[in-house]
Amino acid sequence: MTAVLTALTELLFPTLCLSCGGVLSERREHPFCPDCHAGIRFITDPLCPVCGIPYPVEESPDHVCGDCLLRKGHIGTARSLGVYESVLLDAIHAFKYGGNLTLGERLGRLMAQHDYPAFRIQDYSLILPVPLHPRRLRQRGFNQAVILAREISRRHGVAMDFRTLRRIVDTGSQTGLKKEERRSNIRKAFTITGPERIRGQNILLVDDVYTTGSTLGECARTLLKAGAEAVGALTLARAIQEPS
């Protein structure tokens, strides 16, 4: 009986690819059909072992990038699922700006299931989504980082805390700002409401897009100052400036 109901449900309410809208041939954990899934540029080796930026395939082995050599950051290790383009970019926009929370949950599961180079989610003791300023949260109605982090927490059994790290400065959109402008703009934008909850913890920050790393870096600086043992970062996508 259960099998019949399941088959009937799949017939009446088929699971659709969130990129092309095609019917998926089976119940899939991720939101894309095989063709669209193949259009995602997943980030693999070779890459910078610190910030996770990928290198052209012909360059190997993994090595620390110039930015990480010149500026020692507060994040120990950062990884991203894929490059912020085409299929992944459209999906993030539909989730973040279109309010498609179901899509967000499925993207979170995709993040949780993925194998990242030299990076294990289970090595962290606490997951913290990057917070929105209360004003921005009221406007959007949800924090996309919380949706993603919740799925990762469920999959790996790592506790999630979305109350301790708070955003106290509304920096506005950082789109169009250069890297140094972003760092200056985000400085002292976060605070900790309960240091005892993060003291000694190995914390994983979760967000949707890694652009320059300024926001993640400032979160990490705030957490380390408050007593966190170490801070890593995981994002759904990584913005890459392609060589001209």
Long-range contacts (C-beta under 8 A, 24 or more apart in sequence): 18-91, 18-94, 18-100, 18-103, 18-106, 19-87, 19-90, 19-91, 29-106, 29-109, 29-110, 29-113, 30-106, 30-107, 30-109, 30-110, 30-113, 31-91, 31-103, 31-106, 31-107, 31-110, 32-87, 32-91, 36-87, 37-87, 39-86, 39-87, 40-81, 40-82, 40-83, 40-86, 40-87, 40-88, 41-82, 41-83, 41-85, 41-86, 41-88, 42-81, 42-82, 42-114, 43-79, 43-80, 43-81, 43-82, 43-83, 43-117, 43-238, 44-117, 45-117, 47-117, 49-77, 49-118, 50-75, 50-76, 50-77, 50-78, 51-75, 51-78, 51-213, 52-77, 52-78, 52-79, 52-80, 52-119, 52-210, 52-238, 53-238, 53-240, 54-83, 54-238, 54-240, 62-117, 62-118, 73-213, 73-217, 73-220, 74-217, 74-220, 74-221, 74-224, 74-231, 75-205, 75-213, 75-216, 75-217, 75-220, 75-231, 75-232, 75-233, 76-230, 76-231, 76-232, 77-118, 77-119, 77-232, 77-233, 78-210, 78-213, 78-216, 78-232, 78-233, 78-234, 78-235, 79-116, 79-117, 79-119, 79-232, 79-233, 79-234, 79-235, 80-210, 80-234, 80-235, 80-236, 80-237, 80-238, 81-110, 81-111, 81-114, 81-116, 81-235, 81-236, 81-237, 82-236, 82-237, 82-238, 83-237, 83-238, 83-239, 83-240, 84-209, 84-237, 84-238, 84-239, 84-240, 85-240, 88-236, 88-237, 89-237, 92-208, 92-209, 92-236, 92-237, 95-144, 95-147, 95-208, 96-140, 96-144, 96-208, 99-140, 99-141, 99-142, 101-142, 101-147, 104-144, 104-147, 104-148, 105-147, 105-150, 105-151, 107-148, 107-236, 108-147, 108-148, 108-149, 108-150, 108-151, 108-152, 109-151, 109-155, 111-148, 111-151, 111-152, 111-206, 111-234, 111-236, 112-151, 112-152, 112-154, 112-155, 112-156, 113-155, 116-234, 119-232, 119-234, 121-152, 121-156, 121-158, 121-204, 121-234, 122-156, 122-157, 122-158, 123-202, 124-158, 124-202, 124-203, 124-204, 124-232, 125-158, 125-159, 125-201, 125-202, 125-203, 126-158, 126-159, 126-160, 126-161, 126-198, 126-201, 126-202, 126-203, 126-204, 127-152, 127-153, 127-158, 127-159, 127-160, 127-161, 127-203, 127-204, 127-206, 128-160, 128-161, 128-162, 128-164, 128-165, 128-198, 128-203, 128-204, 128-205, 128-206, 128-219, 128-223, 129-160, 129-162, 129-205, 129-206, 129-207, 130-165, 130-205, 130-206, 130-207, 130-215, 130-216, 130-219, 131-162, 131-165, 131-166, 131-167, 131-190, 132-167, 133-167, 133-168, 133-169, 133-170, 133-171, 134-167, 135-170, 136-170, 144-208, 145-206, 145-207, 145-208, 148-206, 148-207, 148-208, 148-236, 149-206, 152-206, 152-234, 158-204, 161-197, 161-198, 163-193, 163-194, 164-192, 164-193, 164-194, 164-197, 164-198, 165-190, 165-191, 165-192, 165-193, 165-198, 165-219, 165-222, 165-223, 166-190, 166-191, 166-192, 166-193, 174-211, 174-214, 174-215, 179-212, 179-214, 182-211, 182-212, 182-214, 182-215, 183-212, 183-214, 183-217, 183-218, 185-214, 186-214, 186-215, 186-218, 187-218, 188-218, 189-218, 190-218, 190-219, 190-222, 191-222, 192-222, 192-223, 192-226, 195-226, 195-227, 198-223, 198-226, 198-227, 198-228, 199-226, 199-227, 199-228, 200-227, 200-228, 200-229, 201-228, 201-229, 202-228, 202-229, 202-230, 202-232, 203-228, 203-229, 203-230, 203-231, 203-232, 204-231, 204-232, 204-233, 204-234, 205-231, 205-232, 205-233, 205-234, 206-233, 206-234, 206-235, 207-233, 207-235, 207-236, 208-235, 208-236, 208-237, 209-235, 209-236, 209-237, 209-238, 209-239, 210-235, 210-237, 210-238, 210-239, 211-239, 212-239
